[in-house]
Amino acid sequence: MEITAILKARALARVELDELNLGGRVRFLDCVAPLVERYQFAVFPQKPEDFDFTKNGVKFESGKANGLLIDSLVIYDQAIYVDTLSSTDDSQKILLEMMEWGRDALRLSYRPGMFRKWGYISDITFQTDFPLLASFSSPLQRLGEKTSEVMGDLFDGLHYQPMSLTIGHDPNVRKNGIAGLVIQHRVGTLFSENKYFSEAPLPTHFHIRFLQEFEADVLEARKLQALAD
């Protein structure tokens, strides 16, 4: 497996924004210019409608921190997240560093350990040496072959095989569901190119490790199936 790109690495801290302004000493409008100066954001809130903390969040985009691109910083009234293109660990470190700097420079009432609940999203593209999705399930493979036989008579040359795989939790066990782990063929590529996109609610290092382990499991299953045949 070759990891070809990290498209998104998000670390989200759940916090009530008012907790960062204990005593009411900070006006958020006054924080914009220092944030832009320190982190070199190319896009930042400028109009009154840009300061929507509830629906769309207040967005800063295309910045830099410690030599890394900050794809976005988005602030809501109940959460703050940072997106990078490297790893969720980097995103989390940048967000914590921002808070420490904000405590000293902007008088935020941040304290270490304040962010107790974190969420993650990582989007990854990768390539394999074999058709991963077409190989992971023999029953699905046979279903695709049977569908191809029928559809090939109706539409010349069509070949059906698994396009995506999703694992997730029972949506009825949580009021607000958590995203699943998805693997699918990369949009705009042929199935034969073996290029894939995957999204997961996991730190990047876990996401990559689980994909690598899945690839190894599929390869082992292919070997056992070949011996059985």
Secondary structure, 3 states (H helix, E strand, C coil): CEEEEEEEEEEEEECCHHHHHCCCCCCCHHHHHHHHHHHCCCECCCCHHHCCCCCCCEEEEEEEECCEEEEEEEECCCEEEEEECCCHHHHHHHHHHHHHHHHHHCCCCCCCCCCCCEEEEEEEEEECCCCHHHHCCHHHHHHHHHHHHHHHHHCCCCCCCCCEEEECCCHHHCCCCCCCEEEEECCCCCHHHCEEEEEECCCHHHHHHHHHHHHHHHHHHHHHHHHHC
